[in-house]
Amino acid sequence: MNAGRFRPKKRFGQNFLHDRGIAARIVDAARIDADDVVVELGPGHGMLTTHVVDRGARLLALELDRRLVAELEDEFDRRLGRDSTERRRVEVISADFTRVTLDELSKARGFERCTLIGNIPYHLTRDVLFGFLVYEFSRIQRAVIMVQREVGERIVSEPGSRVYGITSVILQSLYDIEVVTKVAPGSFQPRPQVASIVLSFVPVAGSVLEAEDLKRFVALVKNLFQQRRKTIHNTLRAFYSLPEDVLGRIAADAGVDLMSRPEQLSKEQFLLLARGVAAAGA
């Protein structure tokens, strides 16, 4: 691709990956084959995109920068042939992915689930983690996402860690998460000021959360961690107005000491708490 032709736009948060080895590891971790539908968030100059195309998968690449859309379209017309069957399986969509939902995309493009990949601008990390991985969990077959290393370490942290929090609990409740590779700033142009990390997300087998319970679970985790200096007991009383006898039953059923604080609980205990609160009608 013609990475040298365009000056990166700060407003888009563009830091283009130029390390082909890292790109190959990301696509390898996604375990893509020809039967998959791959949604790529922000393909840029196509460093990941070309590897996906080589696997023969159907690709939907969402790119906001129209200069890059034109570049990618021209590149794949040239490589695959404008009217070839292979070219028809590669679609570069001019769109802001923060305004696109997988549900809408799946209905428009005729697929059920997809593999999600991306080297995303760091200021959009929360949009991806919650907008796609959490609230569109049912559409995700697998995801491999590059994030700022500090954020990635928070996501995979264990109970008791000082960085264990909302994203740790929610994402670990939905996915088996693994570190694919760490990425140094020198792997990008322009060079960012922070290091990166690539994580793979595989939905937990036999999802532990039903779709209709997900928003209530997310709300409970957020409520508890936003009051992390308070005991779980006091936060539940404040947010859910539960009487003491009901709190006692929830604690017993969940095996949770309500005098503890949220960073001490495992994801399983959060799930049991959420079910107990829901059963109490709160």
Order of alpha helices (4+ residues) and beta strands (2+ residues): beta-alpha-beta-alpha-beta-alpha-alpha-beta-alpha-beta-beta-alpha-alpha-beta-beta-beta-alpha-alpha-alpha-alpha
